[in-house]
Amino acid sequence: MNDKNAQRVRLETFEDFDNGLSDLIDLWSSADTNVTATIKDAALANFKEDLEEATLQWVDNKAKSKKYTAIAQELAEFEDALNQG
């Protein structure tokens, strides 16, 4: 994930991802002209990368796996909304 200053923020815990998804949505919704499409795209790509790593890490733990799957579903809904305009 990247913040609005294009600084990479690694997401590691479920709480990081839960808060990070909200931050990602806020970033994409930002009217700040300093938040470029490149920054938004990088933040989305990094969020997805971190989520994939976390999902693989917890694949054998059903409880944690379900939590990360829920975040992935919310992310998919967000991406669908972006694609619809």
OpenMM code with the backbone's topology and positions (N, CA, C; nanometers):
from openmm import Vec3, app, unit

residues = "MET ASN ASP LYS ASN ALA GLN ARG VAL ARG LEU GLU THR PHE GLU ASP PHE ASP ASN GLY LEU SER ASP LEU ILE ASP LEU TRP SER SER ALA ASP THR ASN VAL THR ALA THR ILE LYS ASP ALA ALA LEU ALA ASN PHE LYS GLU ASP LEU GLU GLU ALA THR LEU GLN TRP VAL ASP ASN LYS ALA LYS SER LYS LYS TYR THR ALA ILE ALA GLN GLU LEU ALA GLU PHE GLU ASP ALA LEU ASN GLN GLY".split()
positions = [
    Vec3(0.0859, -0.1169, 0.0000),
    Vec3(0.0000, 0.0000, 0.0000),
    Vec3(0.0899, 0.1224, 0.0000),
    Vec3(0.0447, 0.2272, -0.0610),
    Vec3(0.1162, 0.3550, -0.0606),
    Vec3(0.0254, 0.4594, 0.0016),
    Vec3(0.0862, 0.5522, 0.0719),
    Vec3(0.0073, 0.6626, 0.1238),
    Vec3(0.0004, 0.7726, 0.0178),
    Vec3(-0.0651, 0.8827, 0.0498),
    Vec3(-0.0850, 0.9874, -0.0504),
    Vec3(0.0445, 1.0586, -0.0876),
    Vec3(0.1516, 1.0318, -0.0138),
    Vec3(0.2824, 1.0868, -0.0467),
    Vec3(0.3680, 0.9866, -0.1241),
    Vec3(0.3053, 0.8794, -0.1702),
    Vec3(0.3702, 0.7740, -0.2492),
    Vec3(0.4721, 0.6942, -0.1685),
    Vec3(0.4584, 0.6939, -0.0372),
    Vec3(0.5468, 0.6159, 0.0479),
    Vec3(0.4867, 0.4774, 0.0699),
    Vec3(0.5659, 0.3738, 0.0487),
    Vec3(0.5191, 0.2359, 0.0660),
    Vec3(0.4962, 0.2076, 0.2134),
    Vec3(0.3809, 0.1524, 0.2440),
    Vec3(0.3465, 0.1122, 0.3795),
    Vec3(0.3129, -0.0356, 0.3724),
    Vec3(0.3943, -0.1194, 0.4334),
    Vec3(0.3714, -0.2636, 0.4324),
    Vec3(0.2552, -0.2979, 0.5259),
    Vec3(0.1670, -0.3818, 0.4773),
    Vec3(0.0540, -0.4278, 0.5574),
    Vec3(0.0842, -0.5698, 0.6021),
    Vec3(0.0690, -0.5958, 0.7303),
    Vec3(0.1055, -0.7269, 0.7823),
    Vec3(-0.0053, -0.7933, 0.8633),
    Vec3(-0.0768, -0.7163, 0.9447),
    Vec3(-0.1800, -0.7752, 1.0303),
    Vec3(-0.3175, -0.7551, 0.9675),
    Vec3(-0.4136, -0.8274, 1.0184),
    Vec3(-0.5499, -0.8104, 0.9699),
    Vec3(-0.5960, -0.6673, 0.9909),
    Vec3(-0.5613, -0.6110, 1.1049),
    Vec3(-0.5989, -0.4717, 1.1337),
    Vec3(-0.5360, -0.3765, 1.0315),
    Vec3(-0.4103, -0.4038, 0.9936),
    Vec3(-0.3452, -0.3229, 0.8895),
    Vec3(-0.4255, -0.3267, 0.7601),
    Vec3(-0.4719, -0.4460, 0.7230),
    Vec3(-0.5469, -0.4597, 0.5990),
    Vec3(-0.6848, -0.3960, 0.6084),
    Vec3(-0.7486, -0.4135, 0.7224),
    Vec3(-0.8811, -0.3549, 0.7417),
    Vec3(-0.8730, -0.2027, 0.7319),
    Vec3(-0.7780, -0.1445, 0.8028),
    Vec3(-0.7586, 0.0008, 0.7973),
    Vec3(-0.7032, 0.0430, 0.6611),
    Vec3(-0.6162, -0.0393, 0.6056),
    Vec3(-0.5541, -0.0087, 0.4774),
    Vec3(-0.6543, -0.0027, 0.3639),
    Vec3(-0.7551, -0.0882, 0.3679),
    Vec3(-0.8573, -0.0855, 0.2635),
    Vec3(-0.9349, 0.0455, 0.2712),
    Vec3(-0.9661, 0.0892, 0.3908),
    Vec3(-1.0336, 0.2183, 0.4068),
    Vec3(-0.9451, 0.3318, 0.3571),
    Vec3(-0.8167, 0.3235, 0.3899),
    Vec3(-0.7220, 0.4256, 0.3440),
    Vec3(-0.7103, 0.4244, 0.1919),
    Vec3(-0.7105, 0.3060, 0.1326),
    Vec3(-0.7022, 0.2933, -0.0124),
    Vec3(-0.8238, 0.3567, -0.0792),
    Vec3(-0.9393, 0.3311, -0.0259),
    Vec3(-1.0624, 0.3907, -0.0796),
    Vec3(-1.0575, 0.5422, -0.0653),
    Vec3(-1.0124, 0.5897, 0.0501),
    Vec3(-0.9985, 0.7347, 0.0702),
    Vec3(-0.8990, 0.7944, -0.0287),
    Vec3(-0.7898, 0.7252, -0.0511),
    Vec3(-0.6891, 0.7730, -0.1450),
    Vec3(-0.7471, 0.7854, -0.2852),
    Vec3(-0.8201, 0.6838, -0.3275),
    Vec3(-0.8803, 0.6859, -0.4609),
    Vec3(-0.9898, 0.7907, -0.4721),
    Vec3(-1.0514, 0.8252, -0.3606),
    Vec3(-1.1583, 0.9250, -0.3607),
    Vec3(-1.1050, 1.0671, -0.3432),
    Vec3(-0.9768, 1.0795, -0.3191),
    Vec3(-0.9161, 1.2084, -0.2886),
    Vec3(-0.9263, 1.3052, -0.4055),
    Vec3(-0.9585, 1.4289, -0.3734),
    Vec3(-0.9607, 1.5362, -0.4733),
    Vec3(-0.8274, 1.6107, -0.4747),
    Vec3(-0.7351, 1.5701, -0.3903),
    Vec3(-0.6031, 1.6319, -0.3814),
    Vec3(-0.5299, 1.6126, -0.5145),
    Vec3(-0.4890, 1.7206, -0.5760),
    Vec3(-0.4228, 1.7128, -0.7065),
    Vec3(-0.2839, 1.6511, -0.6979),
    Vec3(-0.2291, 1.6403, -0.5782),
    Vec3(-0.1003, 1.5739, -0.5605),
    Vec3(-0.1123, 1.4221, -0.5643),
    Vec3(-0.2326, 1.3720, -0.5501),
    Vec3(-0.2569, 1.2284, -0.5550),
    Vec3(-0.2864, 1.1928, -0.7004),
    Vec3(-0.1811, 1.1514, -0.7689),
    Vec3(-0.1907, 1.1222, -0.9120),
    Vec3(-0.2440, 0.9816, -0.9363),
    Vec3(-0.2798, 0.9551, -1.0604),
    Vec3(-0.3245, 0.8214, -1.0992),
    Vec3(-0.2140, 0.7194, -1.0748),
    Vec3(-0.0901, 0.7606, -1.0931),
    Vec3(0.0236, 0.6706, -1.0691),
    Vec3(0.0304, 0.6301, -0.9227),
    Vec3(0.0104, 0.7257, -0.8339),
    Vec3(0.0111, 0.6967, -0.6903),
    Vec3(-0.1054, 0.6041, -0.6554),
    Vec3(-0.2212, 0.6317, -0.7096),
    Vec3(-0.3384, 0.5485, -0.6824),
    Vec3(-0.3165, 0.4064, -0.7322),
    Vec3(-0.2661, 0.3943, -0.8547),
    Vec3(-0.2422, 0.2610, -0.9122),
    Vec3(-0.1380, 0.1837, -0.8328),
    Vec3(-0.0320, 0.2525, -0.7901),
    Vec3(0.0724, 0.1876, -0.7112),
    Vec3(0.0177, 0.1410, -0.5766),
    Vec3(-0.0640, 0.2237, -0.5141),
    Vec3(-0.1233, 0.1865, -0.3853),
    Vec3(-0.2108, 0.0620, -0.4000),
    Vec3(-0.2900, 0.0583, -0.5051),
    Vec3(-0.3760, -0.0577, -0.5290),
    Vec3(-0.2924, -0.1825, -0.5551),
    Vec3(-0.1915, -0.1716, -0.6392),
    Vec3(-0.1058, -0.2859, -0.6712),
    Vec3(-0.0325, -0.3365, -0.5467),
    Vec3(0.0197, -0.2445, -0.4661),
    Vec3(0.0905, -0.2848, -0.3446),
    Vec3(-0.0038, -0.3464, -0.2421),
    Vec3(-0.1245, -0.2939, -0.2314),
    Vec3(-0.2235, -0.3517, -0.1404),
    Vec3(-0.2523, -0.4954, -0.1821),
    Vec3(-0.2736, -0.5149, -0.3113),
    Vec3(-0.3040, -0.6487, -0.3620),
    Vec3(-0.1870, -0.7441, -0.3395),
    Vec3(-0.0662, -0.6959, -0.3592),
    Vec3(0.0528, -0.7783, -0.3374),
    Vec3(0.0637, -0.8201, -0.1913),
    Vec3(0.0480, -0.7243, -0.1008),
    Vec3(0.0551, -0.7553, 0.0424),
    Vec3(-0.0562, -0.8510, 0.0837),
    Vec3(-0.1755, -0.8326, 0.0286),
    Vec3(-0.2878, -0.9196, 0.0617),
    Vec3(-0.2627, -1.0616, 0.0127),
    Vec3(-0.2075, -1.0745, -0.1056),
    Vec3(-0.1764, -1.2080, -0.1580),
    Vec3(-0.0742, -1.2785, -0.0690),
    Vec3(0.0284, -1.2049, -0.0265),
    Vec3(0.1288, -1.2620, 0.0635),
    Vec3(0.0666, -1.3061, 0.1954),
    Vec3(-0.0187, -1.2235, 0.2517),
    Vec3(-0.0833, -1.2571, 0.3793),
    Vec3(-0.1753, -1.3774, 0.3631),
    Vec3(-0.2472, -1.3814, 0.2522),
    Vec3(-0.3384, -1.4927, 0.2273),
    Vec3(-0.2604, -1.6235, 0.2185),
    Vec3(-0.1488, -1.6211, 0.1482),
    Vec3(-0.0651, -1.7415, 0.1368),
    Vec3(-0.0053, -1.7802, 0.2716),
    Vec3(0.0313, -1.6818, 0.3513),
    Vec3(0.0896, -1.7078, 0.4820),
    Vec3(-0.0100, -1.7797, 0.5734),
    Vec3(-0.1375, -1.7438, 0.5637),
    Vec3(-0.2380, -1.7974, 0.6554),
    Vec3(-0.3293, -1.8998, 0.5914),
    Vec3(-0.2886, -1.9596, 0.4798),
    Vec3(-0.3735, -2.0542, 0.4086),
    Vec3(-0.4117, -2.1748, 0.4960),
    Vec3(-0.3256, -2.2136, 0.5872),
    Vec3(-0.3524, -2.3291, 0.6726),
    Vec3(-0.4263, -2.2949, 0.8016),
    Vec3(-0.4542, -2.1691, 0.8253),
    Vec3(-0.5250, -2.1258, 0.9446),
    Vec3(-0.6634, -2.0776, 0.9010),
    Vec3(-0.7647, -2.1613, 0.9220),
    Vec3(-0.8989, -2.1303, 0.8701),
    Vec3(-0.9549, -1.9981, 0.9214),
    Vec3(-0.9368, -1.9698, 1.0467),
    Vec3(-0.9933, -1.8467, 1.1029),
    Vec3(-0.9298, -1.7241, 1.0373),
    Vec3(-0.7990, -1.7207, 1.0303),
    Vec3(-0.7324, -1.6056, 0.9693),
    Vec3(-0.7561, -1.6026, 0.8190),
    Vec3(-0.7600, -1.7190, 0.7582),
    Vec3(-0.7836, -1.7266, 0.6145),
    Vec3(-0.9195, -1.6664, 0.5789),
    Vec3(-1.0198, -1.6921, 0.6605),
    Vec3(-1.1528, -1.6356, 0.6363),
    Vec3(-1.1506, -1.4831, 0.6460),
    Vec3(-1.0750, -1.4315, 0.7411),
    Vec3(-1.0660, -1.2859, 0.7573),
    Vec3(-1.0035, -1.2218, 0.6337),
    Vec3(-0.8964, -1.2823, 0.5850),
    Vec3(-0.8286, -1.2257, 0.4682),
    Vec3(-0.9112, -1.2442, 0.3416),
    Vec3(-0.9870, -1.3517, 0.3353),
    Vec3(-1.0777, -1.3722, 0.2223),
    Vec3(-1.1850, -1.2638, 0.2221),
    Vec3(-1.2327, -1.2253, 0.3383),
    Vec3(-1.3329, -1.1182, 0.3478),
    Vec3(-1.2747, -0.9856, 0.2978),
    Vec3(-1.1505, -0.9570, 0.3322),
    Vec3(-1.0860, -0.8352, 0.2835),
    Vec3(-1.0729, -0.8425, 0.1314),
    Vec3(-1.0353, -0.9584, 0.0799),
    Vec3(-1.0211, -0.9757, -0.0657),
    Vec3(-1.1544, -0.9537, -0.1363),
    Vec3(-1.2636, -0.9980, -0.0751),
    Vec3(-1.3960, -0.9763, -0.1341),
    Vec3(-1.4311, -0.8278, -0.1359),
    Vec3(-1.4007, -0.7582, -0.0283),
    Vec3(-1.4263, -0.6134, -0.0236),
    Vec3(-1.3414, -0.5413, -0.1276),
    Vec3(-1.2172, -0.5852, -0.1434),
    Vec3(-1.1291, -0.5258, -0.2437),
    Vec3(-1.1850, -0.5489, -0.3839),
    Vec3(-1.2364, -0.6679, -0.4100),
    Vec3(-1.2955, -0.6979, -0.5405),
    Vec3(-1.4161, -0.6082, -0.5677),
    Vec3(-1.4977, -0.5856, -0.4659),
    Vec3(-1.6121, -0.4951, -0.4813),
    Vec3(-1.5651, -0.3527, -0.5121),
    Vec3(-1.4586, -0.3087, -0.4455),
    Vec3(-1.4032, -0.1764, -0.4704),
    Vec3(-1.3509, -0.1668, -0.6135),
    Vec3(-1.2797, -0.2696, -0.6585),
    Vec3(-1.2284, -0.2688, -0.7954),
    Vec3(-1.3408, -0.2695, -0.8977),
    Vec3(-1.4478, -0.3420, -0.8695),
    Vec3(-1.5642, -0.3411, -0.9578),
    Vec3(-1.6218, -0.1999, -0.9681),
    Vec3(-1.6317, -0.1327, -0.8549),
    Vec3(-1.6834, 0.0043, -0.8538),
    Vec3(-1.5923, 0.0967, -0.9351),
    Vec3(-1.4605, 0.0768, -0.9235),
    Vec3(-1.3667, 0.1585, -1.0027),
    Vec3(-1.3850, 0.1335, -1.1510),
    Vec3(-1.4032, 0.0080, -1.1876),
    Vec3(-1.4192, -0.0263, -1.3289),
    Vec3(-1.5493, 0.0251, -1.3876),
    Vec3(-1.6500, 0.0395, -1.3030),
    Vec3(-1.7798, 0.0890, -1.3511),
    Vec3(-1.7803, 0.2408, -1.3619),
    Vec3(-1.6785, 0.3025, -1.3068),
    Vec3(-1.6675, 0.4493, -1.3190),
    Vec3(-1.7167, 0.5148, -1.1984),
] * unit.nanometer
topology = app.Topology()
chain = topology.addChain("A")
for resn in residues:
    res = topology.addResidue(resn, chain)
    for name in ("N", "CA", "C"):
        topology.addAtom(name, app.Element.getBySymbol(name[0]), res)
